Every structure is written in structure tokens, then in C-alpha cells.
């Protein structure tokens, strides 16, 4: 996933997974003097939740001597997630949940900040649980070809798109939590207030119940996706990337998904 001389941006939210990844990569990086680490965080603007997480992320970065950069929805899109949700509810929008908006906008924000800090790779703390949930969600949303694109190491497809790596993709979420507790690492344990509204939450509960009854089923699903990914890539073909006419970010369409969503609620992104 990583080269000896990579500049690695670590996406740090303040939760157990990303904080554990921060500490582990900091330890590994000591053996690679030509590599460098930088932490990047997204402030979505979730009242009573994100402020504490960013504080914890900053404290951990300070202890490890890692520079920390923050990008906010407010500066990038003009509104916080709370304000976006307020607008959606006022307009009667029920098609997409707050998490659907947040996921797209957050993904774009991470790419923007990773590019600004001149990163070669963007490391995210997606665990085995996250990966398997995403595989099932893509199936439930009727988009199996997305399984081919959302893999542990993304392809180099566009100069503006920072390659993503997922070092924890085969590590169960319980193990990252155990690591943090054993190492006495401070992390945010408060769940996002919008999480219960997402379909992902239902999939998470389902998978955990299945894992309790059929140990190893999460690994089985993950490995199955790995086996069918080459077939999906061949069947789906590679989509050529262009630059969004509104913000200039890489996209397969004339308008990127983030700008499309923002236009629905009449917010113009800040270029």
C-alpha cells in the first residue's frame, strides 16, 4: 500500500479506528526516514460532536509530533452539515439521509485537503467491518460495480485524485478498539447523532448478529468481494475522469456528485 518515500496523509476523525491508525503508522514511519506523515481532519460542523473529536485528534497529533490540518464544510461549501440538514428538512427532502450527504461531501473534502498538503497517499482507517458494510450497501443500492472502485488500494486515475489506502481493511473493528484501550490512547467514543438514520446502521447490526452466529462471515464476504472484483472491473469498464465544471474536482460526469447535491439545496461551493 505504501512506498518508502511516500508523504502520507492520515484521515483522522478522532474515533478509535483513525486514532489507532495514526499511532501505528507513526511507529512504522520511524523506520522509514524518507517517508513523512501528516494528519488531516474534516470539520463537518456537527454541534456537540465534532468539536470534541477534533480536540482529541489534535492532542494525539501533538503527542506524536505530527502536523495536523483541518478543513471544514463551512469554508469549502459555505454551510455546516447541521445547516445543510436544517435546509433539507425545511424543504421536505426525504430521498437522502444526512449521512448520504455527509459521505459525499466528506470524501471530496478529504481529497482537497490531502492535495493541499502534497500527499502521495491518503490513508483511511476503514476496518473489516466498514469494508463489508460498504460491499452490502452497494448491493442494496443496486450498484455492484462500485465494489470494483472502492478497493483497499485505489488506482491512479487522475492527477487531482489522491490515491487512497486502507491499512485496516482486514482488521475487525473490535481489534482497533482493543488496541486503543490496551495502549491507553484517548479517543472519542460518542457516536455521530446522525448515524441512526443511515441504512449503514441497519447493515452493521445485521452483520454483527451474523458474525455472532457464524464466526468469520465478515472475512468470507470481504474475500468474496476480492475474488469478484476483477470480473466487475472488466464488466463495468474504466470510466474516464474529467474535471467538474463547477469546482474542478475529478468526476465521471460534467458535475461532480458533491456539486450536484449542493445545487439541490441551492448552495454554491466555494472554489
N, C-alpha and C positions, 0 to 999 in steps of 0.2 A: 504493500500500500504506500510506503514512504521510501524516499531516496535519502542517502546520507547527507545531502546538502540542501534538502528542502527547507523552505520557510513555511512553517505550518501554522495556520490559524485554527485555533480550537474554539468551537462554538460552546460557550459556557453560559448556561441559563441560571445556575445556582442550585440546581437539584442534584441528587445523589449521583446520577449517571454522569453528567458533564463534569462535576467536581472530581469524581473518581478518575475520569479520563485525563483531566488536567494534571492531577498528581502523578499518574502512571507515565504519561508522555514526558513530563518534566524529569522524571527519574531516568527514563530511557535516553532522553536527549543529551544527558551528561556524557554519554559515551560517544556522541557524535558532534564534535566541536564545530563542524561546518554547517550543521543544522541549526535552525532557530525557531523559537516558539513565540506566538503572540495570541492572547485571548481576545475573542470578540463576543459581544453580547448584544442582544436586541431588547430594547425597552418598548414593549408593545403599548404600554400605558394602561395597565390593569390596576385599578385602585385597590390598595390593601393587599396586594400580592407581589407585583414585580419589584417594588422598591426594596423590600427585604431581600429578595433573590439577588438583585444587583449588588447590594451591600455585601452579602456573603461571597459572591463571586469576586468582588474587588479585594476583600480581605484575604481570600485564598491566593489570589494572584500576587498580592503584596508579600505574603509569606514565602512564596516560591520565587519571587523576583522576576515575574513575568509581566510584561507590559499589557495593559488592558484597555481595549477600545469599545465604546458603546455607540450604537446607532439607534435612533428612536423612530417610531412610526410618525410621531409628531413632526420631526424635521424632514422625513422622507415623503410622507403622504399628506401632511397638513392636519391630521387628526390622530388622536389616540384610538386604541381599539375600543375602549369604553364609549367614546364619542361615535365611532362607526356603528357600534351595536345599538346605541341610542337612536341613530338615524334610521337604521334598518327596522327597528321595532316601531318607530313612529310612522314609517312608510308601509308597515304591514308585511314586509318581506319575510317569507317563511320557507322559501326554497332552499336556502343555505344557512347553516348554523354559524355562530360566531367563530367556531374552530375552523370551519372551511375557509372563511375569510382570513383568519389569522395565519393558517398554514401557508397559503399562497403568498401573503404579504411578508411573512417572516422569512420564507425561502428567498424571496427577492432581496430583502434587506441584508441577509447573511452574505449573499453573493456580492452585493455592493460594498459592504464593509471589508470583506476578505480581499477584494480587489484593491481597495484603498490602502490596505496595509501591505500590499505587494506579496500576498501569499501565493505559494505554488499549489498548496493543497488546503482544503477546508475539512478538518476532522470533526465529525459529529458523534455524539455518544448514543446513537441508536443501538439498543440492545437486541438480543434474540427476540424478546417479546415484541418490541417495536416493529421489527422486520416482519415477523409472522402476522402481526395485526395488519400491517400495510398490504401484505400479499392477499389476505382475505378481503380486505376493504376494496382492493382493486377488482377482485372478482365480483363482490357485491354491487359495485358501481358499474359493472359491465365494461370494464376497461382492462382486460388481461394483458394487453400489450405494454401497459405501464410497468408491469412486473419486469419486463426486459430492460427498461430505462433506469428503474430505481434499484440499482445493484450496489454491492459493498464498495466497489471502486468504479466511479463513473468514467466514461470515455472523454477524451479530449475532443470536444466538438466545436468550440468557438473561443476565440481569444479573450472574450469578456466573461466567459463562464469558467469559474474556478472549479477544478476537479474536486470531487468530494470522496472522502474515505470514511469507512465506519469500522474502526478497530474493535468495537464491542459487538459486532453483528452476530457472533455465535456465543455470546455470554448472556446467560439468563439475568433478568433484572434483579432477582434476589441476590445474586452474587456481587453485583456492583454495590448494592445496599450493605451487604455483609462486609465488603472491603472498606467502605466508608466508616462503618461502626468499629471495626477492628483497629483501623488506623486513627480513630477518633477525629475524623475530618468533619468539620462543620458544614452542613448543607441545609437547604430549605426543604422542609417536609410538608408544608402546606400545599394542597392541590390547587390547581387553577380553578377559579369559580365557574368558568365556562365549560369545563371538561365534562360534567354530567350530561350536557346537551348533545354531545357528539356521538355518532354511531360507533366510533372507535371505542368508546367506553363499554358499549354492549359487547363488542367483539372481544375486548380484553377479559371481561367477566366470563364469556363463553370459553375462551381458550384456557383460562386458569382452571375452570371446572374440568375441562377435558384433560388437562395435564395432571390434575389430582387423580383422576380415574385411570388414565393411560399415560404413565410416565414416559417422557421422551417424545411426545407427539409434536411439540413445538419444533424440535430438531428435525423431525420427519418432514414437516411442512416446509421448513426452510430448505432442506436438502432437495426436496421435490421441485421447489421453485428453481434452484440452482441447475437441476437437470433439464428442465424445460425451457430455461431462459434462452439458450442458443437457437432453439426452434422458433420461439416467439420473436427473437431478433430477426431471423431470416424471413418469417412470415409477415412481420409488420414493416420490415424495411427501415432504413435510416431516414429520419426526417431532417431535411436541410434547415439549418437555423439562419434566421435573418435578425435584423435589429428592429425593435418595436418603434413604430412611427411616433409614439408619444414620449417614451422615456429613453429609448436607445438600448434597452437591455435585450439580451438574446431571447428569441422566441420562434416558434414554428409558424405563427400567424402574423398578420400585419400588426395586430395589437396584442401585447402580452396579457396573460391571464390576470395579473395584478391590475393593470390599467383598465382592463375590461370590467373587472369587479368595481373598481373605484368610479368608473363612469356611470355605473348603475345607480350609485348613490350620489352622483354629481360632485365628486371630489377630484380635482385635478392634481396629479402627483407633481412634486417639486423636482425639477430636473437638476 
